[in-house]
Amino acid sequence: MIIPMFIGTTELILVGAIALLLFGGKKLPEMMRGLGQGMKSFKEGMNEPLEKPAEPVKEEEQQESGEPKEQNGEE
């Protein structure tokens, strides 16, 4: 059986009606607004350049800066 890979107007109306019944008229706009803001921030994050990962601090530099040296989970 071949299943079409597109969503028509009837399907969109059906999904909208089910969402309206499940979440109600007051909650649905808030959810859509949150979804839109999430998509916007995701797209902005995808467009930002990747930062160079921080280099690990060597033991000598830790001792000079006064930070305690880690010892296998014991202090």
URKA-V539483 format. One record per residue. N is the residue number from 0. OMEGA is omega in degrees with one decimal (none if undefined). NEAR is the number of other ideal C-beta (glycine too) atoms within 10 Angstrom. D_FIRST is the distance of its C-alpha to the first C-alpha in whole Angstrom. Layout:
BEGIN
((N & OMEGA & NEAR & D_FIRST) (N & OMEGA & NEAR & D_FIRST))
END
This chain:
BEGIN
((0 & -179.0 & 2 & 0) (1 & 179.8 & 4 & 4) (2 & 179.5 & 4 & 6) (3 & -176.1 & 7 & 10) (4 & 178.1 & 5 & 13) (5 & -179.8 & 5 & 15) (6 & -179.9 & 10 & 17) (7 & -178.5 & 9 & 19) (8 & -179.1 & 7 & 22) (9 & 179.7 & 8 & 21) (10 & 178.5 & 11 & 19) (11 & 178.7 & 10 & 22) (12 & 178.8 & 10 & 25) (13 & 178.7 & 12 & 23) (14 & 178.3 & 11 & 23) (15 & 179.6 & 11 & 27) (16 & 178.5 & 10 & 27) (17 & 178.3 & 10 & 26) (18 & 178.7 & 14 & 28) (19 & 178.2 & 12 & 31) (20 & -177.7 & 8 & 31) (21 & -171.2 & 9 & 31) (22 & 179.2 & 14 & 34) (23 & -175.7 & 9 & 36) (24 & -177.8 & 7 & 37) (25 & -175.1 & 7 & 40) (26 & -175.2 & 12 & 38) (27 & 177.9 & 14 & 35) (28 & 178.0 & 10 & 37) (29 & 179.6 & 10 & 39) (30 & 179.4 & 11 & 35) (31 & 177.8 & 12 & 34) (32 & 177.5 & 10 & 38) (33 & 178.3 & 10 & 37) (34 & 178.6 & 10 & 34) (35 & 178.7 & 10 & 35) (36 & 178.1 & 10 & 38) (37 & 178.2 & 10 & 36) (38 & 179.5 & 10 & 34) (39 & -179.1 & 10 & 38) (40 & 176.5 & 10 & 39) (41 & 179.1 & 10 & 36) (42 & 177.5 & 9 & 37) (43 & 178.5 & 9 & 40) (44 & 178.8 & 8 & 40) (45 & -178.2 & 7 & 38) (46 & -179.9 & 7 & 40) (47 & 177.5 & 7 & 43) (48 & 178.9 & 5 & 45) (49 & 178.2 & 5 & 45) (50 & 176.9 & 6 & 48) (51 & -178.7 & 6 & 50) (52 & -179.4 & 6 & 50) (53 & 178.3 & 6 & 53) (54 & 179.4 & 6 & 55) (55 & -179.5 & 7 & 56) (56 & 179.7 & 10 & 60) (57 & -177.5 & 9 & 62) (58 & -179.3 & 10 & 64) (59 & -180.0 & 8 & 68) (60 & 178.4 & 10 & 66) (61 & -178.7 & 13 & 65) (62 & 179.4 & 11 & 69) (63 & -177.5 & 9 & 70) (64 & 177.5 & 8 & 69) (65 & 178.8 & 6 & 70) (66 & 179.8 & 10 & 66) (67 & 179.2 & 8 & 66) (68 & -179.6 & 7 & 65) (69 & -180.0 & 10 & 62) (70 & 174.2 & 7 & 63) (71 & 176.8 & 4 & 60) (72 & 179.2 & 5 & 59) (73 & 178.3 & 5 & 63) (74 & none & 5 & 66))
END
